[in-house]
């Protein structure tokens, strides 16, 4: 080895005594010329390495005595010309490397004496054209490197005899066009590199003979379209590089019907994959047909690179067709929207997807199942997109902030660089990892007239804000305005209007009302019958409310509502005692309890008053003593006189009613004459055998006959259940509750009871009849309102021998019962007299 010794000249007799020399390494010196007889007698020489010197020529005489030469390395010299016979006689030569010289042409026969040549490289010279027959005798060449020359055109028969060629490199020339038969017969070619030329089109069938091609590189040309079936015969193709062209359209038939292709690079083109065509329908009408995704059949793809194109949406086939996809590069496209369908893939391998530098404003993952369940993870990059900070970004924000757990099917790899902007201030960007996800809302285009509607994903809330609109009534809410997802609650905001009544909240559209904020209006009474059972927040500050009815306080006691009632003209007297007690309950959620002040007692807050302050007692001792004595006497007399009657009063009245005696003593008010039904029966469907076979026949068929309201018979199909319940209770004189373990597990059954109980409290009438079927359910299993009712009211047991008598007594008493009794008696008298 004589490498890197700064040798500039070599004596002619240097190797005279080294006849057995096989390998000579003189690279990386400063040799500018070689004596013609330098290698004379070196008949066993196999390898000569002279790269990185200053040789300007290489004489034919140098190799006359080296017929066994196998490899010649002349790369990185200053050779500008080769003699036609310079390689003649090198029958054994396999490799010739003459890259990075100053050659501008080759003699036509320069390689004809090298029949066994396998590797020829002359990259980075100045050759502008090649003789058509230059490779006529080199039929065994496997690798040919002609990169970085000045070739603009290649003779059509240039490679016609090179049937063993496997690797052909032609990159960075100036090739403008290719002859149709240039690659004819190259059936063993595996790699073809034509990148960085100026090709504008390709001939039809140019690659038809390349049946063994595995890598085809056509990137960085000027191709605007490709012939149909251009790669169809390339069934061994694994890697295809078409980036940096001007392609705007691809057809499915361009590609081979094979699953071998693993890498397809289409970056930096003008592809959109959203084109369509017009066709005539069978009835001769023009129709638009969306074209099939041209890559859908390439199911073996592992890397699909589509960076810098004009793609506006995710082609569905990317999610459904590719089982092996690992890398999908969509950087710098025009995608504006992503949802969970766009990020759910069929691939069985971990994936990386690059969405950076698109136009993405929305990433809606609110319906995505993030639990991996063993599925492969999808990693995405989404920085440098104009994301909008709204409700649609909610789940994505949780994902980026790591609040969905570690075992998720989707991961944001560049979460710290992702920003979003407020929809009203797009010039202000916030890092997604630091924003408050509870603030993400969406303003809706359609809303109640003169109001603002929006949704919040955090708690699935639908907001209707009609503040400062001069409203006098509750606004009407149309069904089509409500979110399609039934899980959404409703928040109604009505600040600073002139509303006097809550009438309107009873419509079925407000059935999901969770928050009613109606401060600074003109309410004087709160009617609890308009408040849905779903209500959680009630704000009535700054109205004209001076008292709450007993039924309203009872309603509040049965709920867990967060309440704001301050800045109203409360009248603090004996009528406010129940409210006073309610406010003093530490379990109640009154946000402005210290603002509940007394209009009739200056500078006093209701909660600070004692019971005596609120409702003063008579304090004179004598008067108190006298009244007490008289009261005690009267009380004793009353107790002695009536205790026995009241002990058995229910049984006595039932007996009288059953035997039609003293009916005046068991008469009831005729306030419900306008009701359609005598009773509405509330029961669990699991108890329908008792109801249908025993209870209903016993009431409808026996005397007196009652008209009953039943779910399956009298309800209107398709109407809201809440509305049906309210209607049934309103139109019935009684509500019969068949209480059992099945009933307390039925949500709608308990809703029916609450509706009936609320109606009874409002009308101050005992409208509810409870029949216990089986054992009385344990107290801890009962709803609070139902438990309170059972402890303060009498209920019927199905096992009671006098069950039917007590039930009929509890039912409405027909107004003509006494009349019928008298008429019957008169007939009997008449019959007696005639007899």
C-alpha positions in Angstrom: 0.0 0.0 0.0 1.3 3.4 -1.0 -1.8 5.4 0.0 -1.8 8.9 1.4 1.9 9.5 0.9 1.8 12.7 -1.2 3.5 10.8 -4.0 3.6 12.9 -7.2 5.8 10.7 -9.5 6.6 7.1 -9.8 9.9 5.6 -11.3 9.3 3.4 -14.3 11.2 0.5 -12.7 9.3 0.7 -9.4 7.5 -2.7 -9.7 10.2 -4.5 -11.8 10.9 -7.0 -9.0 7.3 -7.6 -7.9 6.1 -10.0 -10.5 3.6 -11.6 -8.2 1.9 -8.4 -7.2 -2.0 -8.8 -7.2 -3.2 -5.7 -5.5 -1.9 -2.1 -5.9 -3.2 0.8 -3.9 -2.0 4.2 -4.8 -5.0 6.2 -3.9 -5.1 9.6 -2.2 -1.7 10.9 -3.5 -0.7 13.6 -5.9 0.3 11.5 -8.9 -0.3 13.4 -12.2 1.1 10.9 -14.7 2.2 7.2 -14.9 5.1 5.8 -17.0 3.8 3.7 -19.8 5.8 0.6 -18.7 5.0 1.1 -14.9 3.0 -2.1 -14.8 5.1 -4.1 -17.3 5.4 -7.7 -16.3 2.7 -7.5 -13.5 0.8 -10.4 -15.1 -0.9 -11.4 -11.8 -2.3 -7.9 -11.0 -6.0 -8.1 -10.0 -6.8 -4.8 -8.4 -5.5 -1.3 -9.2 -6.7 1.7 -7.1 -5.7 5.1 -8.2 -8.6 7.3 -7.0 -7.9 10.7 -5.5 -4.9 11.6 -7.6 -4.2 14.1 -10.4 -4.0 11.9 -13.4 -5.0 13.7 -16.7 -4.7 10.6 -18.9 -4.5 6.9 -18.7 -2.5 5.3 -21.6 -3.5 2.0 -23.2 0.1 0.7 -22.8 -0.3 0.6 -19.0 -2.4 -2.5 -18.9 -1.0 -4.5 -21.7 0.7 -7.0 -19.3 -2.3 -7.3 -16.9 -4.9 -9.5 -18.6 -6.1 -10.8 -15.2 -7.1 -7.4 -13.9 -10.4 -7.6 -12.1 -11.0 -4.1 -10.7 -9.8 -0.7 -11.9 -10.5 2.4 -9.7 -9.8 5.7 -11.4 -12.3 7.9 -9.5 -11.5 11.5 -8.6 -8.8 12.3 -11.1 -8.5 14.8 -14.0 -8.8 12.4 -16.9 -10.5 14.2 -19.8 -10.2 11.6 -22.6 -9.9 7.8 -23.0 -8.2 6.0 -25.9 -10.6 3.6 -27.7 -8.2 0.7 -26.9 -7.5 1.7 -23.3 -9.4 -1.3 -21.9 -8.9 -3.8 -24.7 -7.7 -7.1 -23.7 -9.1 -6.9 -20.2 -11.1 -10.1 -20.6 -11.4 -10.6 -16.8 -12.2 -7.1 -15.8 -15.4 -6.9 -13.5 -15.3 -3.4 -12.2 -14.4 0.0 -13.8 -14.8 3.2 -11.8 -14.0 6.4 -13.6 -16.4 8.8 -11.8 -15.6 12.3 -10.9 -13.2 13.0 -13.8 -13.5 15.5 -16.8 -14.6 13.1 -19.5 -16.9 14.7 -22.1 -17.3 11.7 -24.4 -16.6 8.0 -24.8 -15.2 6.2 -27.9 -17.9 3.8 -29.2 -15.6 0.8 -28.7 -14.0 1.8 -25.4 -15.6 -1.1 -23.5 -15.8 -3.7 -26.3 -12.8 -5.5 -24.9 -14.5 -6.1 -21.5 -17.0 -8.9 -22.1 -17.2 -9.8 -18.4 -17.6 -6.3 -17.1 -20.3 -6.3 -14.3 -19.9 -2.8 -12.7 -19.4 0.4 -14.6 -19.5 3.8 -13.0 -18.7 7.1 -14.7 -20.8 9.4 -12.4 -20.1 13.1 -12.3 -18.4 13.7 -15.6 -19.3 15.9 -18.6 -20.7 13.4 -21.0 -23.6 14.8 -23.0 -24.3 11.9 -25.3 -23.4 8.2 -25.7 -22.8 6.1 -28.9 -25.7 3.7 -29.4 -23.4 0.7 -29.5 -21.1 1.6 -26.6 -22.5 -1.3 -24.5 -22.9 -3.7 -27.4 -20.3 -6.2 -26.1 -20.8 -5.6 -22.3 -23.8 -8.0 -22.0 -22.9 -8.9 -18.4 -23.0 -5.5 -16.8 -25.3 -5.6 -13.7 -24.7 -2.2 -12.3 -24.4 0.9 -14.4 -24.0 4.4 -12.9 -24.3 7.4 -15.2 -25.4 9.9 -12.6 -24.5 13.6 -12.7 -23.5 14.0 -16.4 -24.9 16.2 -19.1 -27.0 13.6 -20.9 -30.1 15.1 -22.5 -31.1 12.1 -24.6 -30.3 8.4 -24.8 -30.3 6.2 -27.9 -33.3 3.9 -28.0 -31.1 0.8 -28.4 -28.5 1.8 -25.9 -29.3 -1.0 -23.4 -30.7 -3.5 -25.9 -27.9 -6.1 -25.2 -27.7 -5.5 -21.4 -30.1 -8.3 -20.4 -28.3 -8.8 -17.1 -28.6 -5.3 -16.0 -30.0 -5.0 -12.4 -29.2 -1.5 -11.3 -29.3 1.6 -13.6 -28.7 5.1 -12.3 -29.3 8.1 -14.5 -30.1 10.8 -12.0 -29.1 14.5 -12.2 -28.7 14.6 -16.0 -30.6 16.8 -18.3 -32.7 14.1 -19.9 -35.8 15.6 -21.4 -37.4 12.6 -23.0 -37.1 8.9 -23.2 -37.4 6.7 -26.3 -40.3 4.2 -26.1 -38.0 1.2 -26.4 -35.2 2.3 -24.2 -35.7 -0.3 -21.4 -36.9 -3.0 -23.7 -35.7 -6.4 -22.6 -34.4 -5.4 -19.2 -36.3 -8.1 -17.4 -33.7 -8.4 -14.6 -33.6 -4.7 -13.8 -34.3 -4.2 -10.1 -33.4 -0.5 -9.5 -33.9 2.4 -11.9 -33.1 5.9 -10.9 -34.2 8.7 -13.1 -34.6 11.4 -10.5 -33.7 15.1 -11.0 -34.0 15.2 -14.7 -36.4 17.3 -16.8 -38.8 14.7 -17.9 -42.2 16.1 -18.8 -43.8 12.9 -19.9 -43.2 9.2 -20.3 -44.0 7.0 -23.3 -46.8 4.5 -23.1 -45.5 1.1 -22.1 -42.0 2.4 -21.2 -41.8 0.1 -18.1 -43.7 -2.9 -19.5 -40.6 -5.2 -19.6 -39.4 -4.3 -16.1 -41.1 -7.3 -14.5 -38.3 -7.5 -11.8 -38.1 -3.9 -10.9 -38.2 -3.3 -7.1 -37.3 0.4 -6.9 -38.2 3.0 -9.4 -37.1 6.6 -8.7 -38.8 9.3 -10.8 -38.8 12.2 -8.3 -37.8 15.8 -9.1 -38.9 15.9 -12.7 -41.6 17.8 -14.5 -44.1 15.0 -14.9 -47.7 16.4 -15.0 -49.5 13.2 -15.9 -48.7 9.5 -16.4 -50.0 7.1 -19.0 -52.6 4.6 -18.0 -51.1 1.3 -16.8 -47.7 2.8 -16.8 -46.6 0.6 -13.9 -49.1 -2.2 -14.4 -46.5 -4.8 -15.4 -44.1 -3.9 -12.5 -45.5 -6.6 -10.2 -42.3 -6.8 -8.2 -42.3 -3.1 -7.5 -41.7 -2.3 -3.8 -40.7 1.3 -3.8 -41.9 4.0 -6.1 -40.7 7.6 -5.8 -42.7 10.3 -7.7 -42.2 13.3 -5.5 -41.4 16.8 -6.8 -43.3 16.5 -10.0 -46.5 18.3 -11.2 -48.9 15.4 -11.0 -52.5 16.3 -10.4 -54.3 13.1 -11.2 -53.7 9.4 -10.7 -55.7 6.4 -12.0 -56.0 3.1 -10.2 -55.0 1.3 -13.4 -51.6 3.0 -13.4 -50.3 0.7 -10.6 -49.7 -3.0 -10.4 -52.3 -5.2 -8.8 -49.8 -6.3 -6.2 -49.4 -6.2 -2.4 -45.6 -6.0 -2.7 -45.4 -2.2 -2.9 -44.4 -0.9 0.5 -43.2 2.7 -0.1 -45.0 5.2 -2.3 -43.7 8.8 -2.3 -46.0 11.3 -4.0 -44.9 14.3 -2.1 -44.7 17.8 -3.6 -47.2 17.3 -6.4 -50.6 18.8 -7.1 -52.7 15.9 -6.0 -56.1 16.3 -4.3 -57.8 12.9 -4.6 -61.2 14.7 -4.7 -61.8 14.9 -8.4 -65.0 13.7 -10.1 -66.2 13.0 -13.5 -69.6 13.4 -15.3 -71.4 10.4 -16.9 -74.7 9.8 -18.5 -77.2 7.8 -16.4 -79.4 5.1 -18.0 -82.1 7.7 -18.6 -79.6 10.0 -20.3 -79.2 12.5 -17.5 -75.8 13.9 -16.6 -74.6 12.8 -13.2 -71.5 13.5 -11.3 -69.5 10.5 -10.1 -66.8 10.7 -7.4 -63.8 8.8 -8.6 -62.4 5.8 -6.7 -59.3 6.4 -4.6 -56.5 5.4 -7.0 -54.3 3.8 -4.4 -56.9 1.7 -2.6 -55.7 -1.6 -4.0 -52.1 -1.1 -2.9 -52.9 -2.7 0.4 -49.3 -3.7 1.2 -48.2 -0.1 1.6 -46.1 0.7 4.7 -45.1 4.2 3.9 -47.3 6.6 2.0 -45.8 10.0 1.6 -48.3 12.8 0.4 -46.6 15.9 1.7 -47.0 19.2 -0.1 -50.1 18.4 -2.2 -53.6 19.8 -2.4 -55.5 17.2 -0.4 -58.5 18.8 1.3 -59.9 15.8 3.2 -58.9 12.3 4.4 -59.7 9.7 1.7 -61.8 7.0 3.3 -59.6 4.3 1.8 -56.7 5.4 3.9 -58.7 4.2 7.0 -60.3 1.1 5.6 -57.9 -0.5 3.0 -54.3 -0.5 4.3 -53.5 -3.2 6.8 -49.7 -2.7 7.0 -49.5 1.1 6.9 -47.0 2.5 9.3 -46.2 6.0 8.1 -48.7 8.5 6.5 -47.2 11.9 5.7 -49.9 14.6 4.9 -47.8 17.5 6.0 -48.5 20.8 4.2 -51.8 20.0 2.5 -55.2 21.7 2.7 -57.0 19.5 5.1 -59.4 21.6 7.3 -61.3 19.1 9.4 -60.5 15.8 11.3 -62.8 13.6 13.3 -62.6 10.2 14.9 -63.3 8.4 11.6 -60.3 10.1 10.1 -58.1 8.7 12.9 -59.4 5.2 13.0 -57.4 2.8 10.9 -57.5 -0.8 9.8 -53.7 -1.2 10.0 -52.5 -3.8 12.4 -49.2 -2.0 13.0 -48.3 1.2 15.0 -48.8 4.2 12.8 -47.3 7.7 12.5 -49.3 10.4 10.7 -48.1 13.9 10.0 -50.8 16.5 9.7 -48.6 19.5 10.3 -48.9 22.7 8.2 -52.5 22.0 7.0 -55.5 24.2 7.4 -57.1 22.2 10.2 -59.4 24.2 12.3 -61.4 21.4 13.9 -60.2 18.1 15.4 -63.5 16.6 16.7 -62.8 13.5 18.7 -65.8 13.8 21.0 -67.2 10.5 19.8 -64.0 8.5 19.7 -63.3 5.5 21.9 -59.8 6.1 23.2 -59.3 2.8 25.0 -56.7 0.8 23.2 -57.9 -2.7 24.2 -54.8 -4.1 22.7 -55.1 -2.1 19.4 -52.0 -0.6 17.9 -51.3 3.0 18.8 -51.7 5.8 16.2 -49.3 8.7 16.7 -50.1 12.0 15.1 -48.3 15.4 14.6 -50.7 18.4 14.2 -48.6 21.5 15.1 -48.8 24.6 12.8 -52.5 24.3 12.1 -55.1 27.1 12.7 -57.0 25.1 15.3 -60.1 26.8 16.9 -60.5 26.7 20.7 -64.1 25.5 20.8 -66.2 22.6 22.0 -65.2 20.4 19.1 -61.6 20.5 20.4 -62.6 19.2 23.8 -61.6 15.5 23.6 -58.5 16.4 21.7 -57.5 18.8 24.4 -58.0 16.1 27.1 -55.8 13.8 25.0 -53.1 16.4 24.5 -53.1 17.1 28.3 -52.9 13.5 29.2 -56.2 13.4 30.9 -57.5 10.4 29.1 -55.0 8.0 30.6 -51.8 6.4 29.3 -53.4 3.4 27.5 -55.0 5.3 24.6 -55.2 4.2 21.0 -54.2 7.8 19.9 -51.2 9.9 20.9 -50.3 13.5 20.1 -46.5 13.4 19.6 -46.0 17.2 19.3 -48.6 18.2 22.0 -46.3 20.9 23.5 -46.2 22.7 20.1 -50.0 22.6 19.3 -51.9 25.9 19.6 -55.4 27.0 19.1 -57.1 30.4 18.8 -60.3 31.9 20.1 -62.8 32.0 17.3 -63.4 35.8 17.9 -59.7 36.6 18.3 -57.8 34.5 15.8 -54.6 36.5 16.2 -54.2 35.2 19.8 -52.9 31.6 20.1 -52.9 29.4 23.2 -51.1 26.2 23.8 -53.6 23.4 23.9 -51.7 21.8 26.8 -52.5 24.8 29.0 -56.0 25.8 28.1 -59.0 25.1 30.5 -61.0 22.4 28.8 -64.2 23.6 30.6 -64.1 26.8 28.7 -64.4 25.2 25.2 -67.8 26.1 23.8 -69.4 26.4 20.3 -71.7 29.2 19.3 -74.5 28.0 17.1 -75.8 29.7 14.0 -79.4 28.9 14.5 -81.1 29.9 17.8 -84.2 31.3 19.3 -85.0 34.7 17.8 -82.8 37.5 19.2 -81.0 35.0 21.5 -77.5 33.3 21.5 -77.1 29.6 21.6 -74.0 27.6 22.3 -72.9 24.1 23.4 -70.3 23.1 25.9 -68.8 19.6 25.6 -67.3 19.4 29.1 -70.7 18.8 30.8 -72.8 18.4 27.6 -74.7 21.6 28.2 -76.8 23.5 25.7 -77.0 27.2 26.5 -79.8 29.6 25.4 -78.9 33.2 26.4 -81.7 35.7 25.9 -80.5 38.3 28.4 -81.3 42.0 27.9 -83.9 41.3 25.2 -87.0 43.0 26.8 -88.8 39.6 26.9 -92.1 39.4 28.8 -92.5 35.6 28.5 -90.3 32.5 28.5 -89.0 32.1 24.9 -90.3 29.2 22.9 -87.7 26.6 22.2 -88.0 24.5 19.0 -87.0 20.9 18.9 -84.8 21.3 15.8 -82.6 23.8 17.7 -81.7 21.2 20.4 -78.5 19.1 20.1 -79.1 15.7 18.5 -77.4 14.0 21.4 -80.1 13.4 24.0 -77.5 13.5 26.8 -77.3 17.3 26.7 -78.8 19.4 29.5 -80.3 22.9 28.9 -79.2 26.1 30.6 -81.6 29.0 30.0 -80.2 32.5 30.8 -82.8 35.3 30.9 -81.1 38.1 32.8 -82.6 41.6 32.8 -85.9 41.1 31.0 -89.5 41.8 32.1 -90.7 38.2 32.5 -93.6 37.8 35.0 -94.3 34.0 34.9 -92.5 30.8 34.3 -95.3 29.5 32.2 -93.7 28.1 29.1 -91.1 25.9 30.8 -93.7 23.1 30.8 -93.1 22.4 27.1 -91.4 19.2 26.3 -88.5 21.0 24.7 -87.5 22.2 28.2 -87.8 18.7 29.7 -84.0 18.6 30.0 -83.6 22.0 31.7 -80.8 21.9 34.2 -80.1 25.5 34.9 -82.6 28.4 35.0 -80.9 31.7 35.4 -83.6 34.5 35.4 -82.4 37.3 37.6 -83.6 40.9 37.4 -87.0 40.2 35.9 -90.6 40.8 37.3 -91.4 37.4 38.8 -93.6 37.6 41.9 -94.4 33.9 42.3 -92.5 30.8 41.5 -94.8 28.0 40.4 -93.0 24.7 41.0 -95.3 22.9 38.6 -93.4 24.6 35.7 -90.0 23.5 37.0 -88.8 20.2 35.6 -87.4 17.4 37.8 -84.1 17.7 36.1 -83.5 21.2 37.4 -80.2 21.6 39.3 -79.6 25.4 39.4 -82.2 28.2 40.0 -81.3 31.8 40.0 -84.2 34.3 40.6 -82.2 37.2 42.2 -83.5 40.7 41.8 -87.2 39.9 41.0 -90.4 40.9 42.9 -90.7 37.7 45.0 -91.9 38.3 48.5 -92.8 34.8 49.6 -92.6 31.1 48.6 -95.7 28.9 48.7 -95.7 25.9 51.0 -95.7 23.6 48.0 -92.7 25.4 46.5 -90.7 25.0 49.7 -91.7 21.3 49.8 -90.5 21.0 46.2 -87.2 22.5 47.2 -86.9 20.2 50.2 -87.2 17.2 47.8 -84.4 18.4 45.5 -80.8 19.4 45.7 -81.1 22.5 43.7 -78.4 25.2 43.9 -80.4 28.3 44.7 -79.9 32.1 44.3 -82.9 34.1 45.7 -81.3 37.3 47.0 -82.3 40.9 46.3 -86.0 40.2 46.3 -88.5 42.1 48.5 -89.0 39.2 51.0 -91.8 39.7 53.6 -90.5 38.3 56.8 -93.5 37.1 58.9 -95.1 33.9 60.0 -95.8 32.9 56.4 -92.1 32.8 55.8 -91.4 30.3 58.6 -91.0 27.3 56.2 -88.6 29.3 54.0 -86.7 30.4 57.1 -86.3 26.8 58.2 -85.2 25.8 54.7 -82.5 28.5 54.6 -81.1 27.3 58.0 -80.6 23.8 56.8 -76.8 23.4 56.4 -77.2 20.9 53.6 -79.0 23.4 51.3 -77.1 25.1 48.6 -78.1 28.8 48.8 -75.3 30.8 47.2 -76.5 34.3 48.3 -78.1 33.5 51.6 -76.9 36.7 53.1 -78.6 38.7 50.4 -82.1 37.4 51.4 -83.1 40.5 53.3 -86.5 41.5 54.7 -88.4 44.3 52.9 -90.7 44.8 56.0 -87.8 44.8 58.6 -85.1 47.4 57.6 -81.5 46.2 57.7 -82.4 42.6 58.6 -81.4 39.4 56.8 -83.8 36.6 57.0 -81.3 34.0 58.1 -80.3 36.2 61.0 -83.8 36.3 62.5 -84.9 33.9 65.3 -88.2 32.1 65.1 -89.6 34.5 67.7 -88.4 37.5 65.6 -90.0 36.1 62.6 -93.4 35.2 64.2 -93.8 37.0 67.6 -95.9 35.2 70.3 -98.4 37.0 72.8 -96.2 37.8 75.8 -98.7 39.1 78.4 -98.6 36.6 81.4 -102.2 36.8 82.4 -103.6 36.4 78.9 -101.3 33.6 78.3 -102.3 31.8 81.5 -106.0 32.3 80.8 -105.8 31.1 77.2 -103.7 28.1 78.3 -106.2 27.0 81.0 -109.2 27.3 78.7 -107.3 25.5 75.9 -106.4 22.7 78.2 -110.0 22.2 79.4 -111.3 22.2 75.8 -108.6 19.9 74.8 -109.4 17.3 77.5 -113.1 17.4 76.6 -112.3 17.1 72.9 -110.0 14.2 73.5 -112.4 12.3 75.7 -115.2 12.9 73.3 -113.6 12.1 70.0 -110.6 9.8 70.7 -112.5 6.6 70.1 -114.1 8.0 66.9 -110.9 9.1 65.5 -109.2 5.9 66.4 -111.5 4.0 64.1 -112.7 6.8 61.9 -111.3 5.3 58.7 -112.9 1.9 59.3 -116.2 3.6 60.3 -116.3 5.7 57.1 -115.4 2.7 55.0 -118.2 0.7 56.6 -120.7 3.6 56.1 -119.7 4.0 52.5 -119.8 0.3 51.7 -123.3 0.0 53.2 -124.5 3.2 51.7 -125.4 4.7 55.1 -125.0 8.3 56.2 -123.5 9.1 52.9 -123.5 12.8 53.8 -120.7 11.9 56.3 -118.4 10.6 53.6 -119.2 13.1 50.9 -116.3 14.9 49.2 -115.9 18.2 47.3 -117.0 18.3 43.7 -114.0 20.3 42.6 -112.9 17.6 40.1 -116.0 17.2 38.1 -114.2 18.3 34.9 -111.6 15.5 35.2 -111.6 12.9 32.4 -110.6 9.9 34.5 -111.4 8.8 38.0 -107.9 7.4 38.5 -104.5 7.0 36.8 -102.7 3.8 37.6 -98.9 4.0 38.1 -97.2 0.7 38.1 -94.2 -1.3 37.0 -94.6 -3.4 33.8 -93.5 -6.4 35.9 -96.7 -6.1 38.0 -99.1 -5.9 35.1 -100.6 -9.3 35.9 -102.0 -7.9 39.2 -103.1 -4.7 37.5 -104.7 -6.1 34.4 -106.3 -9.2 36.0 -107.3 -8.0 39.4 -107.1 -4.3 40.0 -108.6 -3.0 36.7 -111.5 -5.4 36.5 -112.4 -4.8 40.2 -112.6 -1.1 39.6 -114.1 -0.9 36.1 -116.7 -3.7 36.3 -118.0 -3.6 39.9 -120.4 -1.0 41.3 -119.6 1.8 41.4 -117.7 1.6 38.1 -114.7 3.8 37.7 -113.0 5.2 34.5 -109.3 4.5 34.6 -106.3 5.9 32.7 -103.8 3.1 31.7 -100.4 3.4 30.0 -101.0 0.9 27.3 -104.6 2.0 26.5 -104.8 5.7 26.9 -101.4 7.2 26.1 -100.7 8.7 22.7 -98.0 6.8 20.9 -94.8 8.8 20.1 -95.4 11.6 22.5 -92.8 12.4 25.2 -93.2 10.3 28.3 -92.9 13.3 30.6 -95.8 15.0 28.9 -97.9 11.9 29.0 -97.3 11.6 32.7 -98.2 15.2 33.5 -101.3 14.9 31.3 -102.5 11.7 33.0 -102.1 13.2 36.4 -103.8 16.4 35.5 -106.8 14.6 33.9 -107.3 12.1 36.8 -109.0 12.6 40.2 -106.7 10.1 41.8 -103.4 8.5 41.1 -103.1 4.8 42.3 -99.5 3.8 42.9 -98.9 0.0 42.9 -95.8 0.0 45.2 -93.5 -3.0 44.9 -89.8 -3.7 44.6 -90.3 -3.6 40.8 -91.8 -0.1 41.1 -88.9 1.5 43.1 -86.5 0.3 40.4 -88.6 2.0 37.7 -87.4 5.6 37.1 -90.6 6.6 35.2 -92.8 5.1 38.0 -91.1 7.4 40.6 -91.5 10.3 38.2 -95.2 9.5 38.1 -95.5 9.5 41.9 -93.7 12.8 42.2 -96.0 14.4 39.6 -99.1 13.2 41.4 -97.7 14.2 44.8 -96.8 17.6 43.6 -100.3 18.0 42.1 -101.9 16.9 45.5 -99.7 19.4 47.4 -100.7 22.2 45.0 -104.5 21.4 45.3 -104.2 20.6 49.0 -106.1 17.3 48.3 -105.3 13.7 49.0 -105.0 12.5 45.4 -102.5 9.7 45.8 -103.6 6.1 46.8 -100.7 3.8 47.5 -101.3 0.0 47.3 -98.4 -2.1 48.7 -98.0 -5.3 46.6 -96.1 -7.8 48.7 -93.8 -6.6 51.5 -93.3 -2.9 52.2 -89.9 -2.1 50.6 -87.1 -1.2 53.1 -86.9 2.5 53.9 -83.3 2.8 52.6 -84.4 1.7 49.1 -87.2 4.3 48.8 -86.9 7.7 47.2 -86.8 10.5 49.8 -90.2 11.9 48.7 -91.9 8.5 48.7 -90.4 7.5 52.0 -91.7 10.7 53.6 -95.2 10.0 52.1 -95.4 6.5 53.6 -94.4 7.7 57.0 -97.1 10.4 57.0 -100.0 8.8 55.1 -102.0 5.6 55.3 -101.5 3.1 52.5 -103.4 0.0 51.5 -102.1 -3.6 51.7 -103.2 -6.1 49.1 -103.4 -8.7 51.8 -105.9 -6.7 53.9 -109.3 -8.5 54.1 -111.0 -5.1 53.7 -108.8 -4.1 50.8 -111.6 -3.5 48.3 -113.8 -1.6 50.8 -110.9 0.7 51.7 -109.8 1.2 48.1 -113.3 2.2 47.0 -113.6 4.6 49.9 -110.3 6.2 48.9 -111.5 6.5 45.3 -113.7 9.5 44.1 -117.2 9.2 45.5 -119.7 9.6 42.6 -121.8 12.8 43.2 -125.0 11.0 42.4 -124.4 8.2 45.0 -126.7 9.8 47.6 -129.4 10.5 45.0 -129.3 6.9 43.8 -129.7 5.7 47.4 -132.8 7.9 47.9 -134.4 6.9 44.6 -133.8 3.2 45.5 -135.5 3.7 48.9 -138.5 5.5 47.3 -139.0 2.6 44.9 -138.9 0.2 47.7 -141.6 2.3 49.6 -143.8 2.4 46.5 -143.5 -1.3 46.0 -144.5 -1.9 49.7 -147.5 0.4 49.4 -148.7 -1.3 46.2 -148.3 -4.6 47.7 
